[in-house]
């Protein structure tokens, strides 16, 4: 069998591996752009139609619920909903994507490894109480990302169609990344383990979902999910315990009930993106046509390329 890797004269070493090197002529470019334009023109409106039909209910609650208080939010369901439903919370003006917020976490510590005080620099100013090096003052887990975990709770008062608070976040994070706090921490301020709202501490799915930083200034996170769900027409009431201080981020808090589709949650982004892509491809096709008409350029014979390559190889060998 021909060797591709083993010797210095191999095809790999000589950069002569089989490869697909298409010649992007004007006609071929227009065909490729045309295919992308057609696909995008089909997908864009389709996604917008699907998105428009998705049931979506949202209510602000920070203006009706005092901090530390309990209140009810009722969604008026217009018609029966079947499919995958999600209860979410949404925070505006939170900026979870800020570099200081994202980087302020102990990644190794979250993986269940023991991390010393000097290795918690990323967590400053929340690596210990008053930045003390005494072990009993270490904040476990450390960092702003963990410390700011959202702790409002939501309880369904209406007939529950089967919402669960598991399976709400990435399975890879649950299975591989987030592990219990290292047993080597004999002392310290283990605030998360002592919080009854987060059973399992670092392995709690609400905590893990929070630690997945949002991409924009508005944060929207899963709280509960119901697969193969059926929600009847009428009122759907959820009780809220308002624990999370709004002054912490100077924004608004919303409760969201929505249905998921094959394209994800309700959002105009994908549909608009495909339509914009289709328009851009069409514009480039017209530009190429104009180039062909206004400033035509005679192309060389493609068959000569292989001949030239072979001639260059022979010349290199003869040297």
C-alpha positions as CSV (number, residue, x, y, z in Angstrom):
1,X,0.0,0.0,0.0
2,X,1.3,3.5,-0.9
3,X,2.6,5.3,2.1
4,X,1.1,8.8,2.8
5,X,2.9,9.6,6.1
6,X,5.8,7.4,7.0
7,X,8.8,8.8,5.1
8,X,10.2,12.2,4.2
9,X,9.3,11.4,0.6
10,X,5.7,10.6,1.4
11,X,2.9,12.4,-0.2
12,X,2.2,14.1,3.1
13,X,5.7,15.4,3.5
14,X,5.8,16.5,-0.1
15,X,2.4,18.2,0.2
16,X,1.0,16.0,-2.6
17,X,-2.0,14.5,-0.9
18,X,-5.1,14.1,-3.0
19,X,-7.2,17.3,-2.8
20,X,-10.2,18.9,-4.4
21,X,-9.1,22.2,-6.0
22,X,-12.1,23.6,-7.9
23,X,-11.4,26.4,-10.4
24,X,-13.8,29.1,-9.5
25,X,-14.7,30.5,-12.9
26,X,-17.4,33.2,-13.2
27,X,-20.1,30.8,-14.3
28,X,-19.3,28.4,-11.4
29,X,-19.3,31.2,-8.9
30,X,-22.8,32.3,-10.1
31,X,-24.1,28.7,-9.8
32,X,-22.8,28.4,-6.2
33,X,-24.2,31.8,-5.2
34,X,-27.5,30.9,-7.0
35,X,-27.8,27.7,-5.0
36,X,-27.1,29.5,-1.7
37,X,-29.6,32.2,-2.7
38,X,-32.4,29.7,-3.5
39,X,-31.9,27.7,-0.3
40,X,-31.8,30.9,1.8
41,X,-34.9,32.4,0.1
42,X,-36.7,29.2,1.0
43,X,-35.4,28.8,4.6
44,X,-35.7,32.5,5.5
45,X,-39.5,33.0,5.0
46,X,-40.1,29.4,6.3
47,X,-38.4,30.1,9.6
48,X,-40.2,33.5,9.9
49,X,-43.6,31.7,9.4
50,X,-42.8,29.0,11.9
51,X,-41.5,31.7,14.4
52,X,-44.7,33.7,14.0
53,X,-46.9,30.7,14.8
54,X,-45.0,29.8,18.0
55,X,-46.9,30.5,21.2
56,X,-45.0,33.0,23.3
57,X,-46.2,34.5,26.6
58,X,-44.1,37.0,28.6
59,X,-44.9,39.0,31.8
60,X,-42.8,41.4,33.8
61,X,-43.0,40.7,37.5
62,X,-40.4,42.8,39.3
63,X,-42.9,45.7,39.4
64,X,-45.6,43.7,41.1
65,X,-43.4,41.5,43.4
66,X,-41.6,43.1,46.3
67,X,-38.1,41.8,47.1
68,X,-38.5,38.8,49.4
69,X,-42.2,38.6,48.6
70,X,-44.4,36.1,46.8
71,X,-46.7,36.9,43.9
72,X,-48.6,35.1,41.2
73,X,-48.3,35.6,37.4
74,X,-51.1,34.3,35.2
75,X,-50.8,33.6,31.5
76,X,-54.0,33.5,29.5
77,X,-53.5,30.6,27.0
78,X,-55.5,31.4,23.8
79,X,-55.6,27.8,22.5
80,X,-54.3,24.4,23.4
81,X,-50.6,24.1,23.0
82,X,-48.9,20.7,22.2
83,X,-45.1,20.1,21.9
84,X,-42.1,21.1,23.9
85,X,-42.8,23.9,26.3
86,X,-40.3,25.9,28.4
87,X,-40.6,28.2,31.4
88,X,-37.8,30.8,31.3
89,X,-36.8,33.9,33.2
90,X,-35.5,36.9,31.4
91,X,-33.3,39.8,32.8
92,X,-32.7,43.0,30.9
93,X,-29.6,45.2,31.1
94,X,-27.7,42.4,32.8
95,X,-24.7,42.2,30.5
96,X,-23.7,38.7,31.4
97,X,-21.4,38.8,28.3
98,X,-19.1,41.3,29.9
99,X,-15.5,40.1,29.9
100,X,-15.1,40.7,33.7
101,X,-18.2,38.7,34.4
102,X,-17.3,35.8,32.1
103,X,-13.7,35.5,33.3
104,X,-14.5,35.8,37.0
105,X,-14.9,32.1,37.7
106,X,-12.7,29.2,38.9
107,X,-13.0,26.8,36.0
108,X,-10.8,24.0,37.6
109,X,-12.7,24.5,40.9
110,X,-16.0,24.0,39.1
111,X,-14.6,20.8,37.6
112,X,-14.2,19.4,41.1
113,X,-10.5,20.1,41.4
114,X,-8.8,21.6,44.4
115,X,-7.5,25.2,43.7
116,X,-5.3,27.1,46.1
117,X,-5.7,30.8,47.0
118,X,-3.0,32.0,44.7
119,X,-4.6,30.2,41.7
120,X,-8.0,31.9,42.3
121,X,-6.8,35.2,40.8
122,X,-9.5,35.1,38.1
123,X,-12.1,35.1,40.8
124,X,-11.0,38.5,42.3
125,X,-12.6,40.3,44.0
126,X,-14.7,37.3,45.0
127,X,-12.1,34.7,45.9
128,X,-12.3,35.2,49.6
129,X,-14.0,37.4,52.2
130,X,-12.0,40.7,52.3
131,X,-9.5,39.0,50.0
132,X,-8.1,37.2,53.0
133,X,-5.8,34.2,52.4
134,X,-7.2,32.3,55.4
135,X,-8.8,29.1,54.2
136,X,-11.9,29.7,56.3
137,X,-12.6,32.9,54.4
138,X,-12.3,31.4,50.9
139,X,-15.5,31.8,48.9
140,X,-16.4,28.3,47.5
141,X,-17.1,28.3,44.6
142,X,-15.4,31.6,43.8
143,X,-16.0,34.3,41.3
144,X,-18.7,36.8,40.2
145,X,-20.3,34.4,37.7
146,X,-21.2,31.9,40.5
147,X,-21.8,34.4,43.2
148,X,-24.5,36.2,41.2
149,X,-26.5,33.1,40.5
150,X,-30.2,33.8,39.9
151,X,-32.3,32.6,42.9
152,X,-35.9,33.5,42.2
153,X,-38.1,30.4,42.3
154,X,-41.2,29.5,40.3
155,X,-44.0,27.1,41.4
156,X,-46.8,26.0,39.1
157,X,-50.2,26.5,40.8
158,X,-52.4,25.4,37.9
159,X,-52.6,21.8,36.7
160,X,-49.0,20.9,35.9
161,X,-48.7,19.2,32.4
162,X,-45.4,17.7,33.4
163,X,-42.7,20.4,33.7
164,X,-39.4,19.3,35.1
165,X,-36.4,21.2,36.3
166,X,-33.9,18.7,34.9
167,X,-32.7,18.5,31.3
168,X,-32.8,22.3,31.1
169,X,-29.2,22.8,30.2
170,X,-26.4,21.3,28.1
171,X,-26.0,17.6,28.8
172,X,-22.2,17.9,28.1
173,X,-21.9,20.4,30.9
174,X,-23.9,18.3,33.3
175,X,-22.0,15.0,32.5
176,X,-18.5,16.3,32.0
177,X,-17.8,19.8,33.2
178,X,-19.5,20.6,36.5
179,X,-18.5,18.3,39.4
180,X,-19.1,18.5,43.2
181,X,-16.7,20.8,45.2
182,X,-13.4,19.0,46.0
183,X,-13.5,17.2,49.3
184,X,-10.0,18.7,50.0
185,X,-11.8,21.9,50.9
186,X,-12.1,21.1,54.7
187,X,-13.2,24.6,55.5
188,X,-14.2,27.9,53.8
189,X,-17.4,29.7,53.0
190,X,-19.3,27.0,51.1
191,X,-22.2,29.3,50.3
192,X,-23.7,27.2,47.5
193,X,-23.6,23.9,49.3
194,X,-25.5,25.6,52.2
195,X,-28.1,27.1,49.9
196,X,-31.3,24.9,49.9
197,X,-32.4,26.4,46.6
198,X,-29.6,24.6,44.8
199,X,-29.5,20.9,45.9
200,X,-26.4,19.3,44.5
201,X,-24.6,22.7,44.6
202,X,-22.2,22.8,41.6
203,X,-24.1,20.0,39.9
204,X,-27.5,21.7,40.2
205,X,-28.9,22.3,36.7
206,X,-30.2,25.8,37.5
207,X,-26.7,26.8,38.6
208,X,-25.1,25.2,35.5
209,X,-27.6,26.9,33.2
210,X,-26.8,30.3,34.9
211,X,-23.1,29.8,34.3
212,X,-23.6,29.6,30.5
213,X,-23.0,33.3,29.8
214,X,-25.6,35.0,27.6
215,X,-24.5,36.5,24.3
216,X,-26.2,39.9,24.8
217,X,-27.2,42.4,27.5
218,X,-30.5,40.5,27.9
219,X,-30.2,37.2,29.7
220,X,-32.8,34.5,29.1
221,X,-32.5,31.1,30.8
222,X,-34.4,27.9,31.1
223,X,-36.1,27.2,34.4
224,X,-38.3,24.2,33.6
225,X,-39.1,22.1,30.5
226,X,-42.0,19.9,29.4
227,X,-41.4,17.6,26.5
228,X,-44.4,16.1,24.6
229,X,-46.5,18.5,26.6
230,X,-50.2,19.4,26.2
231,X,-51.3,22.7,27.8
232,X,-55.1,23.3,27.8
233,X,-56.7,26.6,26.8
234,X,-57.3,28.9,29.8
235,X,-55.3,30.4,32.7
236,X,-51.9,29.1,33.6
237,X,-50.7,30.5,37.0
238,X,-47.2,30.4,38.4
239,X,-46.2,31.5,41.9
240,X,-43.0,33.6,42.1
241,X,-40.7,34.0,45.1
242,X,-38.8,37.2,44.4
243,X,-35.3,36.7,46.0
244,X,-33.1,38.3,43.4
245,X,-32.4,42.0,44.0
246,X,-33.3,44.1,40.9
247,X,-30.9,46.8,42.1
248,X,-28.0,44.4,41.5
249,X,-28.3,45.0,37.7
250,X,-30.8,47.9,37.4
251,X,-32.9,46.0,34.8
252,X,-36.3,44.3,34.6
253,X,-37.3,40.7,35.3
254,X,-39.7,38.7,33.2
255,X,-41.3,35.3,33.3
256,X,-41.6,33.6,29.9
257,X,-43.7,30.6,28.7
258,X,-43.0,29.5,25.2
259,X,-43.1,26.6,22.8
260,X,-39.9,25.3,21.2
261,X,-39.7,24.3,17.5
262,X,-37.2,22.5,15.3
263,X,-35.5,25.9,14.9
264,X,-35.3,26.6,18.6
265,X,-37.1,29.2,20.6
266,X,-39.1,32.2,19.2
267,X,-36.6,34.5,17.5
268,X,-36.6,36.5,14.2
269,X,-32.8,36.2,14.0
270,X,-32.4,33.0,11.9
271,X,-35.2,33.9,9.4
272,X,-33.9,37.4,8.9
273,X,-30.3,36.1,8.6
274,X,-31.2,33.7,5.8
275,X,-33.2,36.4,3.9
276,X,-30.2,38.9,4.2
277,X,-27.9,36.1,3.0
278,X,-30.2,35.4,0.0
279,X,-30.3,39.1,-0.9
280,X,-26.5,39.4,-0.7
281,X,-26.0,36.3,-2.9
282,X,-28.4,37.8,-5.5
283,X,-26.5,41.1,-5.4
284,X,-23.2,39.4,-6.0
285,X,-24.7,37.4,-8.9
286,X,-25.7,40.6,-10.6
287,X,-22.3,42.1,-9.9
288,X,-20.7,39.1,-11.6
289,X,-23.0,39.4,-14.6
290,X,-22.2,43.1,-15.0
291,X,-18.5,42.3,-14.8
292,X,-19.0,39.7,-17.5
293,X,-20.9,42.2,-19.7
294,X,-19.0,45.4,-19.1
295,X,-15.4,44.1,-18.6
296,X,-15.2,40.6,-20.0
297,X,-12.0,38.7,-19.5
298,X,-10.9,35.7,-21.5
299,X,-10.0,32.9,-19.2
300,X,-7.1,30.5,-19.8
301,X,-7.4,26.8,-20.6
302,X,-7.9,24.9,-17.4
303,X,-6.3,21.8,-18.9
304,X,-3.0,23.7,-19.0
305,X,-2.8,23.9,-15.2
306,X,-2.0,20.3,-14.7
307,X,0.6,20.4,-17.5
308,X,2.3,23.4,-15.8
309,X,2.3,21.7,-12.4
310,X,3.9,18.6,-13.9
311,X,6.5,20.7,-15.7
312,X,7.3,22.4,-12.4
313,X,7.7,19.1,-10.7
314,X,10.0,17.8,-13.4
315,X,12.1,21.0,-13.2
316,X,12.4,20.7,-9.4
317,X,13.5,17.0,-9.6
318,X,16.1,17.7,-12.3
319,X,17.7,20.3,-10.0
